[in-house]
Amino acid sequence: MRGIYTPLTRLRRQVFTAIAKMAYEDDVDYVQRIEEIPYEIVPGEKAHYRDDIFKERAILGERLRLAIGLSLYPVDRPSPISKGVKESAIAEKVYEPPLINVIPFACDACEPKALEVTSNCRGCLAHPCTSVCPVKAIAIKDGRSVIDKEKCIKCGRCKDTCPYGAIIQYDRPCAAACGVGAIESDELGRAKINYDKCVSCGMCLVSCPFGAIADKTQIFQLIQSIKKGDEVIAAVAPAFVGQFGPLATPDKFKKALSELGFSDVVEVALGADLGAIEEAHHYVNKVVNGEDPFIGTSCCPSWSVMAKTHFPELASYISGELTPMVATARIIKKERPNSRIVFIGPCAAKKLEASRRTVRSDVDFVITFEELMGMFVAKGVEFGEIEESEPIDDASSAGRGYSVAGGVADAIEKTVHELYPDVEMKIDRAEGLKECEKMLRLAKAGKRNGYLLEGMACPGGCVGGAGTLMPIRKAVKEVDKFKKSASRQSAMQNDYCDEADQLK
């Protein structure tokens, strides 16, 4: 539903804007203020979106808590929205797992995978649906096909054989979008996330039509840091182009962020350049030389976690090089050690990557483009009124391409050809975790030996991430324009290309 402005989109943005406004205000009683916000977003006595206005406000209350980084409260206990809010008004990250959350009473308890006969059924004489069903779950009643859901094994044969396409197969949208089978059901039939399987890609979040799934955000604490006077530097993922409308050009974006209180802006594609160089060396020195059967890219955290947990025997072949976010943050910290780094990107999973204890990320906060939009609205930033400033020009065309499916492999391949002209690469890539899993199964079977495997958890790559604002195809075109505008075409032309080893 990205790129479509729905009532759910409006609600999400109202929540982020309200939290940002509250954070930017001076001398505000946060406890009282957050209790007032649901009544401002859904005023009056009549329900706007659901069957009960009190339910609407209760759901909004939970979304507000998540937007501050706080946990949901169990439905069967007293749950004031404001509990913990005052203590969370600090210039430090506030995060308690899990990152992705189902608000139980917002879930419509959609039926899991099922088959249904629609009004297209003509009650035909042949009724092949009854003939192909292996468990005799279909009967003809009153001249129409009827499926006994107690017997049905959901094989789909009836759907495939119906000459009128009268039988449809569907799944709850969140489960259909989840590439690792992490969406299950609770005792009331509502969606429940199995966190042992979940890799926090956020695809369920953007697929739920009822807005029952949301992630925790850090905009409240980020703004506290800005107000405190910290030197806050935005490390911006290349997928930002076009996300904030046609007037939000890259040359205006830097100035717009300064109006929010950011001290400076650096392209994360800078770190992507370094990653392309390191993984080019890795491919030639270990894969081509036969030490490793293949190498998997490292930049997508959800793909990386899925690969390592679902295929532990292959974990050592997933690159351990620094991701673009971490490499960029370390470069900034090296030059400005007292700064606070904010990664701004399309990805929910980066919030977990920045919080992991196994690798020092040097990233203080992570926010998505959608959350940043809330900050722009809260501060009244209008791109049409902003004059173009110093252009963003930290990285190469190759590094900027990391944000689109296939771009990581392209950047590494170009770098290999520059450094090792005689080496011919083998490349396979997948977008979406289900396709990534298929690719890894081939690798496990020895059918991808000698390959570079590019994995992207989101369809289209990073431009299809959970925190994006525009349709994927349009985003791909915008990134392509941004790539062409780069003053450097090769990762090897990056000013920091010799510093990768010093950042580890």
WOZICOR-V652209 format. One record per pair of residues at least 12 apart in sequence whose C-alpha atoms are under 10 Angstrom apart, sorted by the first residue. I is the first residue (numbers start at 1). J is the second residue. Records with the same first field share a line. If there is no record, write none. Layout:
# WOZICOR-V652209
I = J  J
This chain:
# WOZICOR-V652209
1 = 206  207  208  209  469  470  471
2 = 206  207  464  465  466  467  468  469  470  471  472
3 = 243  468  469  470  471  472  474  475
4 = 469  470  471
5 = 469  470
6 = 209
7 = 48  49  209  210  211
8 = 49  208  209  210  211
9 = 206  211  370  469
11 = 41  42  49  60  63  211
12 = 60  63  64  67  211  214  370  371  374
13 = 370  371  372  373  374  375  377
14 = 37  40  41  60  64  374  377  378
15 = 37  38  41  60  61  63  64  65  66  67  371  374
16 = 63  64  67  68  217  219  220  370  371  372  373  374  375  377  378
17 = 219  370  371  372  373  374  375  376  377  378  379
18 = 33  34  37  38  40  41  64  67  374  375  377  378
19 = 33  34  37  64  65  67  68  219  220  223  371  374  375  378
20 = 67  68  219  220  221  222  223  224  371  372  373  374  375  376  377  378  379
21 = 220  223  374  375  376  377  378  379  380
22 = 34  37  220  223  378
23 = 68  89  219  220  221  222  223  224  227  375  378
24 = 220  223  224  226  227  260  375  378  379
25 = 223  227  378
26 = 227
29 = 86
30 = 82  85  86  87  88  89
31 = 80  81  82  83  84  85  86  87
32 = 81  82  86
33 = 82
34 = 61  64  65  80  81  82  83  85
35 = 57  61  64  80  81  82
36 = 61  81
37 = 57  60  61  64
38 = 54  56  57  58  59  60  61  63  64  81
39 = 53  54  56  57  60  61
40 = 57
41 = 56  57  60
42 = 54  56  57  60
43 = 57
49 = 210
50 = 106  210
55 = 105  106
56 = 105  106
58 = 79  80  81  105  106
59 = 103  104  105  106  211  212
60 = 81  103  106
61 = 79  80  81  82
62 = 79  80  81  103  106  214
63 = 81  101  103  211  212  213  214  215  216
64 = 81  82  85  216  217
65 = 80  81  82  83  84  85  216  217
66 = 95  99  100  101  103  214  215  216  217  218
67 = 214  215  216  217  218  219  220  371
68 = 84  85  88  89  93  94  95  216  217  218  219  220  221
69 = 85  88  93  94  95  96  97  99  215  216  217  218  219  220  221
70 = 83  84  85  88  94  95  96  97  99  216  217  218
71 = 84  95  96  97  98  99  101  216
72 = 98  101  102  103  104  216
73 = 103
74 = 103  104
75 = 103  104  105
85 = 220
88 = 220  221  224
89 = 220  221  222  223  224  225
90 = 220  221  222  223  224  225  228
91 = 218  220  221  222  223  224  225  226  227  228  230  340  364  365
92 = 218  220  221  222  224  225  340  364  365
93 = 217  218  219  220  221  222  225  355  364  365  366
94 = 216  217  218  220  221  222  365
95 = 216  217  218  351  352  355
96 = 216
97 = 195  216  352
98 = 193  195  198  200  215  216  352
99 = 195  199  200  202  214  215  216  217  348  349  351  352
100 = 193  195  198  199  200  201  202  204  205  213  214  215  216  348  349
101 = 192  193  195  200  202  204  205  212  213  214  215  216
102 = 190  191  192  193  204  205  211  212  213  214  215
103 = 190  191  192  211  212  213  214
104 = 186  188  190  191  192  212  213
105 = 190  212
106 = 190  210  211  212  213
107 = 189  190  191  192  208  209  210  211  212  213
108 = 172  189  190  191  208  209  210  211  212
109 = 172  185  186  188  189  190  191  192
110 = 171  172  173  174  185  189  190  191
111 = 170  171  172  173  185  189  190  191
112 = 170  171  172  173  174  175  176  183  184  185  189  190  191
113 = 153  154  169  170  171  172  173  175  176
114 = 147  149  152  153  154  155  156  168  169  170  171  172
115 = 147  148  149  152  153  154  155  156  158  159  167  168  169  170  171
116 = 145  146  147  148  149  159  166  167  168  169  170
117 = 138  144  145  146  147  158  159  165  166  167  168  169
118 = 144  145  146  165  166  167  168
119 = 144  166  167
120 = 144  164  165  166  167
121 = 143  144  145  146  162  163  164  165  166  167
122 = 143  144  145  163  164  166
123 = 140  141  142  143  144  145
124 = 140  143  144  145  162  163  164
125 = 143
126 = 162  163
127 = 139  140  144  145  158  161  162  163
128 = 157  158  159  160  161  162  163
129 = 145  146  147  156  157  158  159  160  161  162  163  167
130 = 145  146  147  157  158  161  162
131 = 157  158  161
132 = 156  157  158  159  160  161
133 = 152  153  154  155  156  157  158  159
134 = 152  153  155  157  158
135 = 151  152  153  155
136 = 148  151  152
137 = 149  150  151  152  153  154  158
138 = 151  152  158
145 = 166  167
146 = 167
147 = 167
154 = 169  170
155 = 169
156 = 168  169
172 = 191  204  207  208  209
173 = 203  204  205  206  207  208  209
174 = 191  193  202  203  204  205  206  207  208  209  212  213
175 = 191  192  193  203  204  207  208
176 = 203  204  207
177 = 202  203  204  205  206  207  208  432  433  434  458
178 = 198  199  200  201  202  203  204  205  207  432  433  434  457
179 = 197  198  199  201  203  204  306  432  433  434  435  436  437  457  458
180 = 194  197  198  199  201  306  310  432  433  434  437
181 = 193  194  197  198  434
182 = 194  195  196  197  198  199  200  204
183 = 195  197  198  204
190 = 212
191 = 212  213
192 = 213
193 = 213
196 = 309
197 = 305  306  309  310
198 = 302  305  306
199 = 301  302  303  304  305  306  309  349  352  433  457
200 = 215  301  302  305  306  347  348  349  350  351  352  457  466
201 = 300  301  302  303  347  348  349  350  432  433  456  457  458  465  466
202 = 214  215  302  347  348  349  457  458  465  466  467
203 = 348  432  433  457  458  459  464  465  466  467
204 = 466
205 = 348  466  467
206 = 465  466  467  468
207 = 466
215 = 348  349  351  466
216 = 348  351  367
217 = 348  351  365  366  367  368  371
218 = 342  351  364  365  366  367  368  371
219 = 365  366  367  368  371  372  374  375
220 = 375
221 = 365
222 = 340  341  342  364  365  366  367
223 = 260  261  262  375
225 = 261  340  365
226 = 260  261  262  263  340
227 = 260  261
229 = 261  262  263
230 = 261  262  263  338  339  340
231 = 261  262  263  264  336  338  339  340  341
232 = 258  261  262  263  264  265  338  339  340  341  342  364  365
233 = 257  258  261  262  263  264  265  266  329  332  333  336  339  340  341  342  343  364
234 = 254  257  258  262  263  264  265  266  267  268  329  340  341  342  343  344  365  366
235 = 264  265  266  267  268  269  270  271  324  325  326  328  329  332  341  342  343  344  345  363  366
236 = 254  265  266  267  268  269  270  325  328  342  343  344  345  346  367  368  369  392
237 = 266  267  268  269  270  271  272  324  325  343  344  345  346  347  368  369  400  402  403  462  463
238 = 250  267  268  269  270  272  344  345  346  395  399  400  401  402  403  404  462  463  478  479  482  483
239 = 268  269  344  345  346  369  400  401  402  403  404  461  462  463  464  465  468  475  476  478  479  482
240 = 253  344  345  346  368  369  403  463  468  469  475  478  479  482
241 = 253  463  475  476  477  478  479  480  481  482
242 = 469  470  474  475  476  477  478  479  482
243 = 346  369  370  373  463  468  469  470  471  474  475  478
244 = 369  370  372  373  376  383  468  469  470
245 = 383  469  470
246 = 383  384  478
247 = 382  383  384  385  386
248 = 382  383  384  386  388
249 = 383  384  388  391  482
250 = 388  389  390  391  392  393  482
251 = 386  387  388  389  390  391  392  393
252 = 383  384  385  386  387  388  389  390  391  392
253 = 265  383  386  387  388  389  390  391  392
254 = 266  388  389  390  391  392
255 = 383  386  387  388  389  390  391
256 = 376  381  382  383  385  386  387  388  389
257 = 372  375  376  381
259 = 376  379  380  381  386
260 = 372  375  376  378  379  380  381
262 = 340  341  342
263 = 339  340
264 = 341
265 = 341  342  392  394
266 = 328  329  332  341  343  392  393  394  395
267 = 324  325  328  343  344  392  393  394  395  396  399  400
268 = 323  324  325  326  327  328  329  343  344  345  394  395  399  400  402
269 = 324  325  327  328  393  394  395  396  397  398  399  400  401  402  403  491
270 = 324  325  327  328  329  331  393  394  395  396  398  399  400  491  494  495  496  497
271 = 322  323  324  325  326  327  328  329  330  331  394  395  399  400  491  494  496  497  500
272 = 299  322  323  324  325  326  327  328  395  396  398  399  400  401  402  403  408  411  412  491
273 = 324  327  328  394  395  396  397  398  399  400  401  402  408  411  412  415  490  491  492  493  494  495  496  497  500
274 = 321  322  323  324  327  328  395  399  491  492  494  495  496  497  498  499  500  501
275 = 297  298  299  319  321  322  323  324  327  399  408  411  412  491  497  500
276 = 297  321  323  324  398  399  402  408  409  410  411  412  413  414  415  416  490  491  492  497
277 = 411  412  413  414  415  416  418  419  490  491  492  497  498  500
278 = 319  320  321  322  412  415  416  497  500  501
279 = 295  296  297  298  319  320  321  322  409  411  412  413  415  416  452
280 = 409  411  412  413  414  415  416  417  418  419  420  425  452
281 = 412  415  416  419  420
282 = 294  295  319  320  321  416
283 = 295  296  319  412  413  416  425  450  451  452
284 = 416  419  420  423  424  425  450
286 = 317  450
287 = 317  425  449  450  451  452
288 = 423  424  425  426  449  450  451
289 = 450
290 = 449  450
292 = 316  317  449  450  451
293 = 314  317  443  444  446  447  448  449  450  451  452
294 = 314  316  317  318  319  426  427  443  446  448  449  450  451  452  453
295 = 314  315  316  317  318  319  320  427  443  448  449  450  451  452  453  454
296 = 314  315  316  317  318  319  320  428  429  440  451  452  453  454  455
297 = 317  318  319  320  321  323  408  409  412  429  452  453  454  455  456
298 = 318  319  320  321  322  323  324  408  453  454  455  456
299 = 319  320  321  322  323  324  325  326  350  402  403  408  454  455  456  462
300 = 323  324  347  349  350  353  402  403  454  455  456  457  458  461  462
301 = 323  347  348  349  350  351  352  353  455  456  457
302 = 347  348  349  350  352  353  433  455  456  457  458
303 = 318  349  430  431  432  433  436  437  454  455  456  457  458
304 = 318  319  320  455  456  457
305 = 318  353
306 = 433  436  437  457
307 = 433  436  437  440  455
310 = 437  440
311 = 437  440  441  444
313 = 444
314 = 440  443  444
317 = 453
318 = 452  453  454
321 = 500  501  504
322 = 359  361  500  503  504
323 = 353  361
324 = 399  402
325 = 342  343  344  345  350  353  354  361  362  363
326 = 343  353  354  359  360  361  362  363  503  504
327 = 361  362  499  500  503  504
328 = 341  343  361  362  363  503
329 = 341  342  343  361  362  363  364  503
330 = 360  361  362  363  500  502  503  504
331 = 362  496  499  500  502  503
332 = 362
333 = 362  363
334 = 502  503
337 = 362
339 = 364
340 = 362  363  364  365
341 = 361  362  363  364  365  366
342 = 354  362  363  364  365  366  367
343 = 363  364  365  366  367  368
344 = 365  366  367  368  369  370  371  372  467
345 = 366  367  368  369  370  371  372  403  462  463  465  466  467  468
346 = 367  368  369  370  371  403  461  462  463  464  465  466  467  468  469
347 = 366  367  368  369  457  458  462  463  464  465  466  467  468
348 = 366  367  368  465  466  467  468
349 = 366  457  465  466  467
350 = 363  365  366  367  368
351 = 363  364  365  366  367  368
352 = 366
353 = 366
354 = 366
359 = 504
360 = 504
367 = 467
368 = 465  466  467  468  469
369 = 465  466  467  468  469
370 = 466  467  468  469
371 = 467  468
372 = 467
373 = 469
392 = 486
393 = 485  486  487  488
394 = 486  487  488  494  495  496
395 = 483  486  487  488  489  490  491  493  494  495  496
396 = 411  483  484  485  486  487  488  489  490  491  492  493  494  495
397 = 411  479  480  481  482  483  484  485  486  487  488  489  490  491
398 = 410  411  412  414  415  483  484  486  488  489  490  491  492
399 = 411  412  483  486  488  489  490  491  494
400 = 479  480  482  483  484  486  489  491
401 = 476  479  480  482  483  484
402 = 461  462  463  479
403 = 456  460  461  462  463  464  465  475  476  479  480
404 = 431  456  458  459  460  461  462  463  464  472  475  476  477  479  480
405 = 429  430  431  432  454  455  456  457  458  459  460  461  462  463  464  476
406 = 427  428  429  430  431  454  455  456  460  461
407 = 454  461
408 = 429  453  454  455  456  461
409 = 425  426  427  428  429  452  453  454  455
410 = 427  454
411 = 489  490  491
412 = 425  452  491
413 = 425  426  427  452
414 = 489  490  491  492
415 = 490  491  492
418 = 490  491  492
419 = 492
425 = 450  451  452
426 = 448  449  450  451  452  453
427 = 448  450  451  452  453  454
428 = 448  451  452  453  454  455
429 = 451  452  453  454  455  456
430 = 453  454  455  456  457  458  459  460  461
431 = 454  455  456  457  458  459  460  461  462  464
432 = 455  456  457  458  459  460  461  464
433 = 455  456  457  458  459
434 = 457
435 = 455  456  457  459
436 = 453  454  455  456  457
437 = 455
439 = 453  454  455
440 = 453  455
459 = 472
460 = 472  473  475  476
461 = 476
462 = 475  476
463 = 475  476  478  479
464 = 476
